[in-house]
Amino acid sequence: MSNTMNIMIKNIINQQKEERDILLSRQYIHRMDEASIAGYLNTGLIKLITGPRRAGKSVLALQLLKAKNFAYLNFDDDLLLKYFDEDSVIQTLNEVYSSYNYILLDEIQNLPNWELWVNKLYRRGVNVIITGSNAKLLSHEMATRLTGRFVQIAVFPFSFAEVMRFHEILIPPPTEQTPIKTGNILNQLKLYMLNGGFPETVLNPDILKNYLASLFDSILLKDILKRFRIRQTQQLYDLSNYLLSNYTNPYTSNQLKTDLNFNSVSTVQKFIGYLEEPYLLLNLTSYATKVKIQQKSPRKTYVIDNGFIKARSFQLSPNYGRLLENLVFVELLRRNYQPELSLFYYRSHNNKEVDFLLRNGHTIEQLIQVCYDISGSKTLKREIDALAESSAELACSNLLLITWDKEEVIVKNDLKIHLIPAYKWLQETPSLKL
């Protein structure tokens, strides 16, 4: 490589070091306990941090490495991608970061054939931490090229528990609970349910609509349209807007093909997969013991953060029932449940629906129903009957109904159905762990 190119690489890495140092100087909400940090860093395996854009992956990586000597490369930099050369980059990193113990590679999926280079660094004994915004791409390449050589953490926008910590609001023990304190907590939950938990919008709620609308469009453009060279731009936008506006509602690919004038069902399915990859819109299948039945059943779409719904959906007024269900879905992702593996919805033989079925191996672990307003006797009966009927079909007696503010135990057919307020259930979120 020419001397001019070497100088260019050195300038880029020096500029990125200045950016790194500025980021390190800021205060952030801690999302991982010290024991987990130590365990994560001490392993010689490649560390992979995935999640949506702007959810805090880079910040978490910087928190992990704050007290360490580490080098940094940000592949969201077009100049670095343009002039990237392995030998020149490694030489310059060793010059700029003397005797570093770790290397942080940010948004690595932007570098073509990145996994080959990361594998080479691993074989040389470099302790590597990488972040990326493309779930399936990263997981596939890591599994194919780096089998057994990595550990993964998924980072999502702030949970309700993290937002409450940020605002320094504690949930009081039952003996100290008062109507005023409960009302204040419910007010915070309603704001969170509407605004979501992207760090920038938690810090600056006034920018929410503009910021998240721009972020949504940026993900469509950078992570989908450009990456997959999609020419049917309008169809992708129409599909994303349709699914965003109809979150939590069941759909079929045939229905979408007809409603949105797609040429084929396969194109619809391909585009839906593209929307899932950058953690934008995620899909839930119905649970069935036979895979073919499962694959043919309608799916339900969920949005990775409720703030996107406020910023981009065409709803005239908030649908609190659907917003709460979406919130619970994302919380289950935080608790490491995975759609199509351990997380489903369920429809009974009599067509009664349970919002979430949690599975651990071959065992049905829990059935969860979400209902914002159970003040009407018919509504409560509908939710309880769906849980009871599904319980009998699935031989699962761990039944939960997440409500807005009701807490009690209801007994039906010798089954105990636990009602819990959403704010209490959401507070159970643990710190990020391996």
QUIURVEN-V870762 format. One record per helix or strand of 2 or more residues. SS is the DSSP state (H for helix, E for strand). FROM is the first residue (numbers start at 1). LEN is the number of residues. Records with the same first field share a line. If there is no record, write none. Layout:
SS->FROM-LEN, FROM-LEN
This chain:
H->3-22, 34-9, 57-9, 78-6, 86-11, 108-3, 114-10, 135-11, 160-7, 174-3, 179-17, 199-5, 205-21, 233-13, 253-7, 265-13, 291-6, 306-7, 320-15, 377-18, 422-5
E->46-6, 70-5, 102-5, 127-6, 150-6, 250-2, 281-4, 299-5, 343-5, 353-8, 363-8, 399-5, 408-5, 415-7
